[in-house]
């Protein structure tokens, strides 16, 4: 071991690659759990805290995402200065504490404040997982590992709404937040016991405004970085619009509240399968080629869905089927665009991940808020939003990757 290497855990206590992927997936899933488990509880929260406007209840999701997005600017520089592991453990402990605070909120305003802090706490998982993966891999190998992580991560939306419903059947909506608090503590302990530090001491960057500004400027001025980040932002906007609108669509448009868990699971399962497919296709076809194909699929399916709604109408299962088709490309888009955005920024992975995370999460949350607030008792605003987001993402992808080969020179794994 060199003087510049971080002190590793003893071999018997270090997680292997398979366990690392599971840990990364569980950490990334902490965000999805905090969103998707809440969906069935929105009417109960509104009733308990006297929120009559159903569109206003969407703020429980939106403020969480805004806190999640903005706080990534904090975690990135801290991770580049002090290392990945201690910051990750701290943010998961905070995640557990604030989840418990959400469960104790006595008014809607207090719940929104607590949910914002919950998002702030959860932000570290996104930044740190991406930074650790970038520490160890290069090129398409990043997309391959992240696709495997996302494949496991997509299991969560399949079961999370049903878990929320199950907890509501035995208690109040507050039980959901207590369950999230327990989940955060488990992740903190798992990371402390099994995760090794991946940032070498020689690679630590001073915690100064000048170094952060230089890293942020580098992230924002590279075409591959900002262009592919814009792609992720558009697609995240579509996803958040879906999440914001989904409960009202199932409850109000189709009048089938008992099917919310099953309907959500059908769409999420297809998302997971697309991430599984990407992990196997990316090394053969390259991230750039797959990204353009996937965006074309996303936009085309959304256009066809919108045409069907405006002509012959739809049933709940037609809606679910079209959503599954549209999101079948989601696993290919997020993993590849994210990997291409990070590819030239290995020396500043923590800060770059944070800056990109702020843009994609805050930008996506605001786009999703607009789509959600346009809900008018039909599915038209949501699907029209998909069309616009998909078309813009395709334009950004074409600009960001124009003239570049499908495979970059360093699309190989380091380990």
Protein Blocks (a to p, Z undefined) as FASTA:
>chain_A
ZZkbccdddfklpccfklmmmmmmmmmmmmmmmmmmmmmmmmmmmmmnopablmlmmmmm
mmmmmmmmmmmmmmmmmmmmnojklmmmmmmmmmmmmmmmmmmpcbfklmmmmmmmmmmm
mmmmmmmmmmmmmmmpgcjllmmmmmmmmmmmmmmmmmmmmmmmmmmmmmcfklmmmmmm
mmmmmmmmmmmmmpccfbdfklpccddfklmmmmmmmmmmpmklmmmmmmmmmmmmmmmm
mmmmmmmmmmmmnopaklmmmmmmmmmmmmmmmmmmmmmmmmmnopklmmmmmmmmmmmm
mmmmmmmmmmnopafklmmmmmmmmmmmmmmmmmmmmmmmmmmmmmmmmmmmmmmmmmmm
mmmmmmmmmmmmmpgoiaklmmmmmmmmmmmmmmmmmmmmgoiafbdfklccfZZ
